[in-house]
């Protein structure tokens, strides 16, 4: 029997919907238990999302039908394109507090402290952003390698990070990250290293 009570969010930081703190639902075995498979974690997260969004309004598209990529749906995506010291971290956290949100936090961190204004980095940056928005972690080696040594790349994505803490053996694996991302009806992304004019191709992508 699933419990409807959530505990406090692991590692601080809010990630649940209004009136609901996001945490284990129900408790699950932790860490390097070889009997836990990726599919087990996905099924567990699927139940978490369903419970988290039960009281949320999605208009005619009730969760998760029509919204989750794993069912052929199109998630609601929110992109924050801005510069440093603009309050975007606060706004990003607000969006991440929405039920069923998957947060791509600063996905260009591995480019270092730069403002990408054009060639040669713009094509690689757009490739990475497009891949992430489509939950495709293939050809993302530099991004994933950066994440292995810089936890904050993933830790702001509270729903993902809770499972990374429990199952670190899966955390940076594309075969886990792609299906995990495709469970969510909402995605948000915060970018400060790319000029807004370069993002037009992403905004025009109807997928």
N, C-alpha and C positions, 0 to 999 in steps of 0.2 A: 504494500500500500504506500503510495507516494505521500509524503508529508507536504502540507501547504505552507509550512513556516520556514522562512529563510533566516539564517544567522547573519552576522556581520561579514562584510566583504573581506576576503583574505588580503593581507598586505596593505590595508587601508584603501582609500580611494573608492568612491561610489561607482557602482556599475549597474545598479538595478533600476527598476521602474519606480514610479511615484508610490511612496508608502511601502516599498518592499526593498529590503537590503538583499543584495545578491550574494549568495554563497552556495554551499553544498546543498543539493536537493535531489535525492537523499545523500547521506555520506557515502563516499566511495573509497576503495582501497587506494593507497598512495604509492607513488614513486616506481621503483624498478621491479614491480611484480610482473614476472614473465608471463603470467596467465592473463594479464590485461592486454587486450589488442586495441589497435586503432579503432576498429569498429565498435568496441565496447565504449570507448571514450566518446565517439560520435553519437552513439545511441543515448548516452548519459547527457551530453550537451543538448541534444534534440529535446529531451524531456525538460531540461532547464529552460530552454527558450520558450517552449510551449507554456510552461507554468508562468514564466515571467510576463508573457504577453497575453495571458488569458483575459485580463481586464482592460486591454488596450483596444483602441478603436482604429481600425484600418479601413473604414468605409465599407465598400462592397467586397473588398479583397480581404477577407478574414485570414488571419495568420493560420498557417503559412502559405495557403494557396495563392498562387500568382505572384508571390514576393520572394520566395527562396530560390536561388539558382539551382539547388539540388533537385527541385521539382520542375525545372524549366522556367521558373518565374524570373522576374526582374526586380531586384531589391531597390528600395528607396535609397538613393545615394546623395550625400551632402559633402561638397568639397569646400574647404576653406583655403583660399589662395591669398597670401598676405606677406608681410615682412616681419622681421623680428620686433619685439617689444610692442606688439599691437594688441595684446590681450587675447591672442588666438588660442593659447593653452587653456585659458578659462572657458572660452567658447567651445573648444574641442571637448572639454570635460562635460559640459552641459549636453552636447549632442550624444556623448557616450553614455550619459545617464538614461537616454531613451531606451525603452524595452527592446531587446533583440537587436542591439547595435554591435557591429564589428568595426573596430577603430584602427585605421591605418595611420599611426602617429609618425609624423616627420619621416616619410619613407625615403627621403633623399639624404638622410643623415650621413650615409657612407660617402657622399660627395665632399664632405668637410664643410668649412665655413665659406660658402660661395653663394653668389647670386647668379644663377644660370640665365644668361640673356640670349643665347644662341649657340651656334656650333663652337666646339665639337660636342659639348655635353648635352645639348638639348634633346637630341634623338634618343640617347640612352636614358635620360631622365623620363621622357614621355613613354618609352618602352616599359620602364619599370612601373610607372603609375598605371598604365593601361593594364599590365599584367595583374597588378594587385587588385584593381577594381573589378577584374574578371576572375578573381580568386585563382590565378594561375601563377604558381611559384616556381615554374620551370624557368631556366635561363636567368635565375636571380641569385647566382652564386655569391657575388660580392655583397649583396644586401643581407643574405643569410649569414655569411661569414662575419660581417660586422655585428649582427645581432648576437652571435655566440659570445662575443667579448664585450658587448654593450647592452646590458639587459634592458635599459630604458627604451630601446627601440620597440620592444614587445610589451613591456610592463604597463604602459599606458592603456593597452588593449586589455582591459581587466578580465574580460570573459576568456580570452585566449590565455592570458598569463596565469589564471587560476589553474588551468589544466597543465600549463608548462611547469608550474611548481610541483604539481602532483606527479606528472609523467614527463620528466625532462628528456627521456629517451626519444620522445616524439617531437619535441618542441620545434626544432629547426629542420624538420623533414618535409619536403614538398608533398610527399604522399600523405602526410597528415594535414598540413596547413591548407592545401587546396580544398579537400572535402570539408574540413572544419569551417572554413570561411563560407562555403556554399550553403551552410545551414541557416545563415542569418538573413532576416528580411530587411535589415537596415545596414548600411555601411556609411562610415564617415571617414574623411581624410583631411589632414592638416598639412599644408605645404608652405614653407617660407623661403625655399631656396630656388624657386622658379618664378620668372616673371609671368604675370597674369596673361599677357598677350600670347604666350606660347601654349596655353592650356586649351585654346579653341578646339583643336582636334578631339580632345577628350570630351568636351561639352557637346560636340556634334555627333559623337558615337552613340547611336541609338540602342546599342546592346546593353 
